[in-house]
Amino acid sequence: MADQDASDPHFDAMTSRLLRREALRRAAEELNTMTGPGLEQALARVSAEVTEEAAYRRAKADRTIAPPVQDRSERV
C-alpha cells in the first residue's frame, strides 16, 4: 500500500506554482486602478497622503504663529 504521507514532488511544484500565480494576480488587481478595489485603494492611499501632509502643515503653522499678547496697559 502506498504511503499517504509521502509528498509528490510534481504535485508540490504544481501547487506552489498555482499559489504564486494567484498571489500575483491578486497583487496586480490591487494595483490596477481600472477595477473597483484597485481604484478604491489608490484613492485611499492618495487621501491618506494628503491628510498627513495637511496635518503636518497645520501643526507647523500652529507652532510658528503665536497667539497675540494683549497689552494690559491698554485696558480701561
PyRosetta script that sets phi, psi and omega in degrees:
from pyrosetta import init, pose_from_sequence

init()
pose = pose_from_sequence("MADQDASDPHFDAMTSRLLRREALRRAAEELNTMTGPGLEQALARVSAEVTEEAAYRRAKADRTIAPPVQDRSERV")
pose.set_psi(1, 140.3)
pose.set_omega(1, -177.9)
pose.set_phi(2, -74.5)
pose.set_psi(2, 144.0)
pose.set_omega(2, 178.9)
pose.set_phi(3, -74.8)
pose.set_psi(3, 122.8)
pose.set_omega(3, -177.7)
pose.set_phi(4, -73.1)
pose.set_psi(4, -22.9)
pose.set_omega(4, -176.3)
pose.set_phi(5, -86.4)
pose.set_psi(5, -12.9)
pose.set_omega(5, -179.4)
pose.set_phi(6, -71.0)
pose.set_psi(6, 133.1)
pose.set_omega(6, -177.7)
pose.set_phi(7, -85.5)
pose.set_psi(7, 145.0)
pose.set_omega(7, 179.1)
pose.set_phi(8, -95.5)
pose.set_psi(8, 115.2)
pose.set_omega(8, -177.2)
pose.set_phi(9, -58.9)
pose.set_psi(9, -37.7)
pose.set_omega(9, 178.9)
pose.set_phi(10, -65.7)
pose.set_psi(10, -44.3)
pose.set_omega(10, 178.5)
pose.set_phi(11, -63.8)
pose.set_psi(11, -43.9)
pose.set_omega(11, 179.2)
pose.set_phi(12, -61.2)
pose.set_psi(12, -42.5)
pose.set_omega(12, -179.7)
pose.set_phi(13, -65.9)
pose.set_psi(13, -43.2)
pose.set_omega(13, 179.8)
pose.set_phi(14, -65.4)
pose.set_psi(14, -43.4)
pose.set_omega(14, 179.2)
pose.set_phi(15, -62.6)
pose.set_psi(15, -44.3)
pose.set_omega(15, 179.0)
pose.set_phi(16, -61.1)
pose.set_psi(16, -43.6)
pose.set_omega(16, 179.5)
pose.set_phi(17, -62.8)
pose.set_psi(17, -43.1)
pose.set_omega(17, -179.9)
pose.set_phi(18, -67.2)
pose.set_psi(18, -38.6)
pose.set_omega(18, 177.9)
pose.set_phi(19, -65.2)
pose.set_psi(19, -41.9)
pose.set_omega(19, 177.4)
pose.set_phi(20, -62.8)
pose.set_psi(20, -43.3)
pose.set_omega(20, -179.5)
pose.set_phi(21, -61.9)
pose.set_psi(21, -42.8)
pose.set_omega(21, 179.8)
pose.set_phi(22, -66.6)
pose.set_psi(22, -39.9)
pose.set_omega(22, 178.4)
pose.set_phi(23, -63.0)
pose.set_psi(23, -42.8)
pose.set_omega(23, 178.6)
pose.set_phi(24, -65.7)
pose.set_psi(24, -39.0)
pose.set_omega(24, 178.9)
pose.set_phi(25, -62.7)
pose.set_psi(25, -43.7)
pose.set_omega(25, 179.7)
pose.set_phi(26, -66.4)
pose.set_psi(26, -39.8)
pose.set_omega(26, 178.7)
pose.set_phi(27, -64.8)
pose.set_psi(27, -41.4)
pose.set_omega(27, 178.9)
pose.set_phi(28, -65.9)
pose.set_psi(28, -36.9)
pose.set_omega(28, 179.1)
pose.set_phi(29, -65.3)
pose.set_psi(29, -37.7)
pose.set_omega(29, 179.1)
pose.set_phi(30, -66.7)
pose.set_psi(30, -32.3)
pose.set_omega(30, -178.7)
pose.set_phi(31, -85.3)
pose.set_psi(31, -17.9)
pose.set_omega(31, -177.4)
pose.set_phi(32, -77.8)
pose.set_psi(32, 117.2)
pose.set_omega(32, -178.4)
pose.set_phi(33, -83.4)
pose.set_psi(33, 0.9)
pose.set_omega(33, 178.1)
pose.set_phi(34, -85.5)
pose.set_psi(34, -12.7)
pose.set_omega(34, 177.6)
pose.set_phi(35, -100.3)
pose.set_psi(35, 158.7)
pose.set_omega(35, 179.9)
pose.set_phi(36, -57.1)
pose.set_psi(36, -55.2)
pose.set_omega(36, -179.3)
pose.set_phi(37, -62.4)
pose.set_psi(37, -38.1)
pose.set_omega(37, -179.8)
pose.set_phi(38, -65.6)
pose.set_psi(38, -43.6)
pose.set_omega(38, 178.4)
pose.set_phi(39, -65.1)
pose.set_psi(39, -40.8)
pose.set_omega(39, 180.0)
pose.set_phi(40, -62.2)
pose.set_psi(40, -42.8)
pose.set_omega(40, 179.4)
pose.set_phi(41, -68.9)
pose.set_psi(41, -37.6)
pose.set_omega(41, 178.1)
pose.set_phi(42, -63.7)
pose.set_psi(42, -44.3)
pose.set_omega(42, 178.9)
pose.set_phi(43, -66.6)
pose.set_psi(43, -36.1)
pose.set_omega(43, 178.0)
pose.set_phi(44, -64.8)
pose.set_psi(44, -41.1)
pose.set_omega(44, 177.8)
pose.set_phi(45, -63.4)
pose.set_psi(45, -44.1)
pose.set_omega(45, 179.8)
pose.set_phi(46, -64.0)
pose.set_psi(46, -43.8)
pose.set_omega(46, 179.9)
pose.set_phi(47, -61.3)
pose.set_psi(47, -42.5)
pose.set_omega(47, 179.4)
pose.set_phi(48, -64.4)
pose.set_psi(48, -41.1)
pose.set_omega(48, 178.9)
pose.set_phi(49, -64.8)
pose.set_psi(49, -43.3)
pose.set_omega(49, -179.5)
pose.set_phi(50, -65.9)
pose.set_psi(50, -42.1)
pose.set_omega(50, 179.3)
pose.set_phi(51, -63.4)
pose.set_psi(51, -42.9)
pose.set_omega(51, 179.7)
pose.set_phi(52, -63.6)
pose.set_psi(52, -43.4)
pose.set_omega(52, 179.4)
pose.set_phi(53, -64.8)
pose.set_psi(53, -41.2)
pose.set_omega(53, 179.5)
pose.set_phi(54, -65.3)
pose.set_psi(54, -41.0)
pose.set_omega(54, 178.6)
pose.set_phi(55, -64.3)
pose.set_psi(55, -39.4)
pose.set_omega(55, 178.5)
pose.set_phi(56, -64.0)
pose.set_psi(56, -46.7)
pose.set_omega(56, -179.9)
pose.set_phi(57, -64.1)
pose.set_psi(57, -38.1)
pose.set_omega(57, 179.7)
pose.set_phi(58, -64.6)
pose.set_psi(58, -45.1)
pose.set_omega(58, 179.5)
pose.set_phi(59, -64.6)
pose.set_psi(59, -39.0)
pose.set_omega(59, 179.3)
pose.set_phi(60, -65.8)
pose.set_psi(60, -41.7)
pose.set_omega(60, 179.5)
pose.set_phi(61, -67.2)
pose.set_psi(61, -37.7)
pose.set_omega(61, 179.6)
pose.set_phi(62, -65.4)
pose.set_psi(62, -31.8)
pose.set_omega(62, 179.2)
pose.set_phi(63, -75.7)
pose.set_psi(63, -31.3)
pose.set_omega(63, -176.0)
pose.set_phi(64, -86.1)
pose.set_psi(64, -26.6)
pose.set_omega(64, -179.4)
pose.set_phi(65, -99.1)
pose.set_psi(65, 107.4)
pose.set_omega(65, 178.7)
pose.set_phi(66, -88.5)
pose.set_psi(66, 147.6)
pose.set_omega(66, 178.2)
pose.set_phi(67, -64.2)
pose.set_psi(67, 145.5)
pose.set_omega(67, -179.2)
pose.set_phi(68, -64.9)
pose.set_psi(68, 141.6)
pose.set_omega(68, 179.1)
pose.set_phi(69, -93.3)
pose.set_psi(69, 126.7)
pose.set_omega(69, -177.9)
pose.set_phi(70, -86.0)
pose.set_psi(70, 130.7)
pose.set_omega(70, 179.1)
pose.set_phi(71, -77.7)
pose.set_psi(71, 121.4)
pose.set_omega(71, -176.5)
pose.set_phi(72, -72.3)
pose.set_psi(72, -18.6)
pose.set_omega(72, -179.0)
pose.set_phi(73, -74.6)
pose.set_psi(73, -18.2)
pose.set_omega(73, -179.3)
pose.set_phi(74, -83.6)
pose.set_psi(74, -8.9)
pose.set_omega(74, -179.5)
pose.set_phi(75, -68.9)
pose.set_psi(75, 148.3)
pose.set_omega(75, -179.0)
pose.set_phi(76, -97.5)
pose.dump_pdb("model.pdb")
